[in-house]
Amino acid sequence: MSFRQSKAYVGFKAFNGVLFIVLGAAILVQIVHFAGLRLEAIPGIILGAAMLGLGLYRIAMMVRARR
């Protein structure tokens, strides 16, 4: 069994995914709260959405790996 198929690796990826989701959501909330939906806020909104999407992708891959 390779390292990528081990429980430790899958657990790390799951933790990493949850961390990305939390940080992405925090960035989105802070940007929208302080800057609003203005042109200057677009990079922050994109960063938060990208981190949120990466976290969701990692969780989906973890669930797929457990099957």
C-alpha positions as CSV (number, residue, x, y, z in Angstrom):
1,M,0.0,0.0,0.0
2,S,1.4,3.4,-1.0
3,F,1.5,6.4,1.3
4,R,-1.3,8.1,-0.8
5,Q,-3.6,5.2,0.1
6,S,-2.9,5.2,3.8
7,K,-5.4,6.4,6.4
8,A,-3.0,9.1,7.6
9,Y,-2.8,10.7,4.2
10,V,-6.5,10.6,3.7
11,G,-7.0,12.1,7.2
12,F,-4.5,14.9,6.4
13,K,-6.2,15.7,3.2
14,A,-9.6,15.8,5.0
15,F,-8.2,18.1,7.7
16,N,-6.5,20.3,5.0
17,G,-9.8,20.5,3.1
18,V,-11.8,21.6,6.2
19,L,-9.1,24.2,6.9
20,F,-9.4,25.6,3.4
21,I,-13.2,25.7,3.7
22,V,-13.0,27.6,7.0
23,L,-10.3,30.0,5.8
24,G,-12.0,30.6,2.5
25,A,-15.3,31.4,4.2
26,A,-13.6,33.7,6.6
27,I,-11.9,35.6,3.8
28,L,-15.2,35.9,2.0
29,V,-17.1,37.2,5.1
30,Q,-14.4,39.7,5.9
31,I,-14.1,41.1,2.4
32,V,-17.8,41.4,1.9
33,H,-18.3,42.9,5.4
34,F,-15.6,45.5,5.2
35,A,-15.3,46.3,1.5
36,G,-18.7,45.3,0.2
37,L,-19.3,44.2,-3.4
38,R,-17.1,46.8,-5.0
39,L,-14.5,46.5,-7.8
40,E,-11.6,46.7,-5.3
41,A,-13.0,43.7,-3.5
42,I,-12.9,41.3,-6.5
43,P,-9.4,39.8,-5.8
44,G,-10.4,39.0,-2.2
45,I,-13.7,37.5,-3.3
46,I,-11.9,35.4,-5.9
47,L,-9.3,34.2,-3.3
48,G,-12.0,33.3,-0.8
49,A,-14.0,31.4,-3.4
50,A,-11.0,29.6,-4.7
51,M,-10.0,28.4,-1.2
52,L,-13.6,27.4,-0.5
53,G,-13.7,25.5,-3.8
54,L,-10.3,23.8,-3.1
55,G,-11.5,22.7,0.3
56,L,-14.7,21.2,-1.2
57,Y,-12.7,19.5,-3.9
58,R,-10.4,17.9,-1.3
59,I,-13.3,16.7,0.8
60,A,-15.0,15.2,-2.3
61,M,-11.7,13.4,-3.2
62,M,-11.5,12.1,0.4
63,V,-15.0,10.7,0.2
64,R,-14.3,9.2,-3.2
65,A,-11.1,7.6,-1.9
66,R,-13.0,5.9,1.0
67,R,-15.2,4.0,-1.4
